[in-house]
Amino acid sequence: MQINWNDRDPIYRQLRDRIVELILDGVFSDGDSLPSVRQIANEQRINPITVSKAFQLLVEDHLVEKRRGLGMFVGDGAGEKLAGLEKERFLKEEWPVIAGKINRLGLDARLLLAQLETDG
């Protein structure tokens, strides 16, 4: 699991967000086992408590379930739920910033959509 750490956000939050990305990208599907706390802590050279805190956030969001003695597993419907939550977050938080920049730069929406189709 590759993570590019930043200095803005707490490490547990960055780890949580990276696991969310991996679920959205289909790397982890509903019912899949996640790497253990110890494995992630060793790979990323971070404190196991930090990893546990990231997992706890995912459990609280009902995206991951803890199976006693077995580990952590992606919950049923987690991918769909995340897609909905991420769309909502994008439209509320990121899109207004992007739309503002488009307007400030005087960019044409039709040209942007054409570029998206070309790049996409």
Buried (B, 14 or more C-beta within 10 A) or exposed (E): BEBEEEEEEEBBBBBBBBBBBBBBEEEBEEEBEBBBBEBBBEEBEBEBEBBBBBBBBBBEBEBBBEEEEEBBBBBEEBBEBBEEBBEEEEEEEEEEEEEEEEEEEEEEEEEEEEEEEEEE
